[in-house]
Amino acid sequence: MSNNEDWTIEDAERLYSVGRWGGGYFEIGENGNLHVTPDLDNKDIRIDFKAVLEEIKEEGIQLPVVVRFHDILRSQVEKLNETFRRTMNDAEYGAQYMGVYPVKVNQMREVVEEIVDAGKPFNYGLEAGSKAELITALAYNTNEDSLTVLNGYKDEEFMRLALLARKLGRKVIVVIEKFSELLLLVKIAKELDIQPIVGLRSKMTVKGRGKWEGSGGDRAKFGLTISEIIKAARYLESEGMGDTFKLLHFHIGSQLTDIRAVKEAINEGARIYAELYRMGFKLDYVDVGGGLGIDYDGSKSTNDSSRNYSMEEYVADVVFGMKEVCDLEDVPVPNLVSESGRAITAHHSCVVTQIVGEIRANSAEIDTKEEDDEHILVSNMRDLALGVDQQDNLQEIFNDASQWKEQAIDAFKLRVVTLEELAKIETLYWQIMVKLRHRTRDAEFVPEEMQELEYTLSSQYLCNFSVFQSAADTWAIDQVLPVVPITRMNERPTVNCSLVDITCDSDGKIDQFVIENGVSDVLPMHPLRSGEEYYLGLFLTGAYQDVMGDMHNLFGRLNEVHIFSYDDDPQDFYIEEVVPGSSVENVLSIMQYHPSSMAQTVKRMIDRKVSEGIMNPREGVKWTDFYEQCLAGYTYLKQK
Ligand SMILES: *Cc1c(COP(=O)(O)O)cnc(C)c1O
């Protein structure tokens, strides 16, 4: 391993940018393993990720696995709330922060429970955007002082549930997305004689930038235009319910990449609030929606996968922006609500899997020794391969090799070249390409066609997971997620690879990686060693990815382990809970199969073979048990 001598942890950090996307929670340890500091307020707790994996293995939990760090969730909830408190103090802002967590970003019960619990001292509430989420929020947000904000399209049942919550003493705010919802709400509120709290969502003229910019502008799917807001407020007034209008809402998109969009939205929202106030609608709250971004690629830029600001700057712009307009307009400042979901959950969970194989275009080399009556194309290709290192015109070699390979295929079809000769030509061709790549690496000028050699010759590491289940956005919207090896980062990574998953779908791949100078189509990794697992982590999957996965190829949900940090433990953590992922039975049942009758059918077929004497009874029982075991087992590849 002589080439590790000049490879340091700093080099690894430069390459994998862990510090830049890690949010203070992840870093590369001196031993080359990924380390986790799950509590920003207690840096003494430092968990070696390798130790977590060893414990997972000891407990017999199969990979791939979702690893959740509950302390990171708590830490993010505290960080957001404390940042708002501190900033409001500094600004001498005369009202409060009453944030809510949007359940849609990660609906897992354990996640919602942890957030509600961590948020209790701050009266941090929940946001729901569908009936199922409202039903969840009703049962889980039991703090009478925190808000429950209801967005999304609503039916009569939805309104009744919201009013039930009012009856139970909850601060539930129904945010009106379109005018007709207001008619429905007023009708049911009167029928039940329950006073609602109403929010109106404004369709903003400012558009967020990034992949979700459609959430703002004239064609936005949600919200009321300015004239509709005035019409709605007046309507409430005419129904004797003017004082139920308490909140102004806007949301210009998720993952806002540019802070200028935030500033503009706050300015516009503050103006609307101030005017409404002067019209006599004394609102208690302005809800600035979500959008607080995550720096997935560590570039601190306006790339779609990044953002050009920090949480502190975002909060300062919201607080100071609102105060400035209110002071200017001489109206009291409102309580501030925000609905940050991505920023709360992204860091706390990751997917860990192992590499189960390597796929390379030039992996099978056969013996290319000269035969007496071989085809001239074979001889030519061999001479070319032998001469690469002495030649200077690399482009010419590349052209000749490519042309002869094509000619060989034609010749094969015309029965002039044999299958074995074709295999030799293929082997020689790739040997030439490897040599060419070697020589172009240090060249100042590389002809266009040859620039792709690095990618063409890169390996594909086969990962035991499904992109569609665990990283849906990398497939759907080209989201870049950080991917790094969990161990061996103290070794120089010498294999450039992209990743492919185990689904039977050529879209099941990852070929965009965050590395030192931006986004690359290959990730430098380490050569596989036989008999040794090579672990890979996919990070920042806690927002959206965790819960958006689909059933492509019936892989289903991953095993999950929940990690809590614990100072007195020698390794600083313990596994608090294991949530088993989908079994084959589970996923089949979802698709309307009947696993037990399937097992019976297979058993009958086996019994028949036993009675025909093709299998002995002992074998028959073994095969029957085996089929049932597989039905009950994990859907992913089983590694020993
Ligand atoms: C999705 C959504 C959010 C969450 O946005 P993040 O970017 O994850 O913070 C907040 N509010 C509304 C109305 C949403 O639709």
The ligand as an SDF file (V2000), in Angstrom:
LIG
                    3D

 15 15  0  0  0  0  0  0  0  0999 V2000
  -43.5400   20.8490    1.5130 C   0  0  0  0  0  0  0  0  0  0  0  0
  -43.9540   21.9890    2.2710 C   0  0  0  0  0  0  0  0  0  0  0  0
  -43.1730   22.4640    3.3350 C   0  0  0  0  0  0  0  0  0  0  0  0
  -41.8280   21.8960    3.6900 C   0  0  0  0  0  0  0  0  0  0  0  0
  -40.8230   22.5020    2.9550 O   0  0  0  0  0  0  0  0  0  0  0  0
  -39.2740   22.2410    3.2620 P   0  0  0  0  0  0  0  0  0  0  0  0
  -38.6110   22.8170    2.0850 O   0  0  0  0  0  0  0  0  0  0  0  0
  -39.0890   20.7810    3.4050 O   0  0  0  0  0  0  0  0  0  0  0  0
  -38.9280   22.9550    4.4970 O   0  0  0  0  0  0  0  0  0  0  0  0
  -43.6660   23.5150    4.0870 C   0  0  0  0  0  0  0  0  0  0  0  0
  -44.8640   24.0800    3.8030 N   0  0  0  0  0  0  0  0  0  0  0  0
  -45.6220   23.6530    2.7700 C   0  0  0  0  0  0  0  0  0  0  0  0
  -46.9180   24.3160    2.5110 C   0  0  0  0  0  0  0  0  0  0  0  0
  -45.1960   22.6060    1.9690 C   0  0  0  0  0  0  0  0  0  0  0  0
  -45.9420   22.2010    0.9400 O   0  0  0  0  0  0  0  0  0  0  0  0
  1  2  1  0
  2  3  1  0
  2 14  2  0
  3  4  1  0
  3 10  2  0
  4  5  1  0
  5  6  1  0
  6  7  2  0
  6  8  1  0
  6  9  1  0
 10 11  1  0
 11 12  2  0
 12 13  1  0
 12 14  1  0
 14 15  1  0
M  END
$$$$
